[in-house]
Amino acid sequence: MKNISVTTFINILFTLVLSLLITALFLFISWDKERQKSEQIARYKLIANALLSTAQLNPTEEELKRFYRNSNVKPVAINANRLLILSKGTIIFEGESVYGRMQIFAIGDNRYIYLQRYGSTLMLEDIESKTVRLKLTILIAILIAILFMFLYIAIMRKLAPLKKLNRQVAEFAKGNMNIEIKYKSKDEIGQIAQSFDDAIHYIRTLLESKNLFMRNMMHELKTPITKGRIAIEMVEDGSSKQMLINAFERMNELINELAHVERIATQRFQPHLQEHSINDIINLSLSKLLINQDRLIIEAEDEKLTTDIRLLSLALKNLIDNGLKYGGKDPIKIIFTTQSIKVISTGKSLEQPLDYYLEPFTQEEKRQSGFGLGLYIVNNIAKRLGYTLGYYYKDGSNVFELKLKQKG
C-alpha cells in the first residue's frame, strides 16, 4: 500500500466502498421483501378475521364498502374471474380459524384473499400499492450514489493539481530550470505549489550566482597564470624554471577540470559515446599527468570500449593522481579491462567511508597537496557514464575500482 499512488488508492477505496454499498442495498431489498411478505400475511389475517367475525352481524353494504376502502381491498364480483384465480393462482398462505377458512392466492404481483364460511365465499383483491416502499428504497439508493459520485469527483478534482505538480517536479529534476508553478488556491496543495515555486526561484538564483562566480574566478585566475607563464619564458633554463612551468601548467589544468566538472554536473549534459581502444584511453589519461611514468605499472587488455574518451580519461587521470598523492613510494598499479578499471596503491586504509570522500574539497589529511576534488570528479563522471565507483582495502593496498559493466 505504501508504493501505490494517491489516485490509485482513492480509486481502490471508492470502488470497495461502492461495492459494499451495492451489496448492502441488495441485502436490504431482499430482507425488506421478506419483511413485507410477513406484514402482508399479517394484514390479510386481520382483514379475513374482521370479515369472517362480522359476517353474522349482517353489516350493511355501506359499512362493507367503507371497510373495503379503509383496508385497500375490493371484491372480485364475477364468478368467472374467481374460477380463473382459483385455477391459475398460486396459494402462498392458507389457514383456518373459528370463524372460517382463508386462502391467499398470487397471480403475478396481484394478491387475492379467498374467504369461506358456512358455504358462503368471498374473494377480495388487494389494491394497496406494493411498489411504494421499493421505489422509496431505490430513490434513496440513487441519491446516495449521486452523493457518492459527487464526493469522488470533488476529491479527484481537488487532487488533480498534484499530478500537474508531480510532472513539473519531474521536469525540474531533469534540469528544466524554467519551470513556473502557478496555483491560485490557498489550500494545502496551493501552499506546497507556492513553496516549491519559491524554492525553484531560489535555486535558480543560486545557480546563476554560482555560474557567474565560477566564470569570474576562472577568468581572474587565467589572466595571472598566462602572464606568469609568459614571464617564465624570460627566465634562464634550470630546474627552478621547469618547476614553475609545471606548477603553472598544473593550475591551468585544474581550472580546465573545474570547468569540465561543472558541465558534467548539469542535468542536461550528455556524454559523447564512441568506440575507443583501451590503450588510447590510457595514453590520453597519462598525457594529462605531469609525472614520471616509471611509477606506474599498467596491465591493459587490447580491446575496444564504447565510452566518452574525454570523460573516462579524466576519471582515470584523477584516480591515478589520487593514488600518487596518498599512496606510498611503491609504484601505482593500473588494471584496465572492458569490465572495470582498478587503481591499486599501497598505504593505510581510508579512515572514513567512501561517500565521505566523494564530496568536493574533502581530503584524508589537510596537509596534502591538491583541493580534494579528485574522487568528486570521478564519481560525477561515473554517474554520467552509468558506471559505479567502489573502494576496498586488501593486503596493505587501497583499491579504487570503476566498474564499467556488470559481469554475467
Secondary structure, DSSP 8 states (H G I E B T S, - for coil): -TTS-HHHHHHHHHHHHHHHHHHHHHHHHHHHHHHHHHHHHHHHHHHHHHHHHHGGG---HHHHHHHHHHHTEEE---HHHHHHHHHH-EEEEEEEETTEEEEEEEETTEEEEEEEETTEEEEEEE-S-SSHHHHHHHHHHHHHHHHHHHHHHHHHHHHHHHHHHHHHHHHHHTT-TT--------SHHHHHHHHHHHHHHHHHHHHHHHHHHHHHHHHHHHHHHHHHHHHHTTS-SSHHHHHHHHHHHHHHHHHHHHHHHHHHHSTT-----EEEEHHHHHHHHHHT--S-GGGEEEEE-S-EEEE-HHHHHHHHHHHHHHHHHHS-SS-EEEEE-SSEEEEEEES---SS-HHHHTSTT--SSTTSSS-S-HHHHHHHHHHHHT-EEEEEEETTEEEEEEE-S---
